[in-house]
Amino acid sequence: MALEAVNPSSPHSYDVLWSVSFLVLAIVLVIALRQIIRATSMSAAARTVWSGAVVLLPLIGVIAWFAFGAKTAETGERKR
C-alpha cells in the first residue's frame, strides 16, 4: 500500500486549483512567446525585450503582451 503525502490543512481542491492555474499560465505563456517570435513587424530588439519580459515575469509579462504588445504587432507599427 502506497502512502500519500497529505497536507491536512489544505483541501484536495487547492491542489487541483493550483495545478489547473499553472497549466493555463503555461499554455498562455507558450502562445504569447509564439506570437512574439512570429511578430515580424516588430524589431528584433523589441521581440527580445518582450520575450524577456514574458519569461522573467510570466504573469505580468503575458498580461502586458496581450494588453499592449499584441496590438502593436498586429497593426504593424514599428516604434523607433
C-alpha positions in Angstrom: 0.0 0.0 0.0 1.4 3.4 -1.0 1.2 6.2 1.4 0.4 9.7 0.0 1.8 12.8 1.5 -1.3 14.7 2.5 -1.4 18.2 3.9 -4.3 18.2 6.4 -4.5 22.0 6.5 -5.4 22.3 2.8 -8.1 20.5 1.0 -7.5 18.5 -2.2 -9.3 21.1 -4.3 -6.5 23.5 -3.7 -4.1 21.1 -5.3 -6.4 20.9 -8.3 -6.8 24.6 -8.5 -3.1 25.3 -8.4 -2.4 22.6 -11.0 -5.0 24.0 -13.4 -3.8 27.6 -12.8 -0.2 26.6 -13.6 -1.3 24.7 -16.7 -3.3 27.6 -18.0 -0.5 30.0 -17.4 2.0 27.7 -19.1 -0.3 27.4 -22.2 -0.8 31.2 -22.4 2.9 31.8 -21.9 3.7 29.5 -24.9 1.1 31.2 -27.0 2.5 34.6 -26.1 6.0 33.6 -26.9 4.9 32.1 -30.2 3.2 35.3 -31.2 6.2 37.4 -30.2 8.5 35.2 -32.3 6.2 35.5 -35.3 5.7 39.2 -35.0 7.9 40.1 -37.9 6.6 43.7 -37.9 8.4 44.3 -34.7 12.2 44.9 -34.5 14.4 42.1 -33.2 15.2 44.3 -30.1 11.6 44.7 -29.3 10.9 41.0 -29.7 13.9 40.3 -27.4 12.6 42.7 -24.8 9.1 41.2 -24.9 10.4 37.7 -24.8 12.5 38.5 -21.7 9.5 40.2 -20.0 7.3 37.2 -20.6 9.9 34.7 -19.4 11.2 36.6 -16.4 7.8 37.9 -15.2 5.4 35.3 -16.5 2.1 36.6 -15.2 2.8 40.3 -15.6 4.6 39.8 -18.9 1.8 37.8 -20.5 -0.8 40.3 -19.4 1.3 43.2 -20.7 1.9 41.4 -24.0 -1.8 40.7 -24.7 -2.8 44.2 -23.5 -0.2 46.3 -25.3 2.3 44.3 -27.4 0.0 42.1 -29.4 -1.9 45.2 -30.6 1.3 46.8 -31.8 2.4 43.6 -33.6 -1.0 43.3 -35.3 -1.0 46.8 -36.7 2.5 46.5 -37.9 3.6 49.7 -36.2 7.3 49.9 -35.5 8.4 52.1 -32.7 11.8 53.6 -33.4 
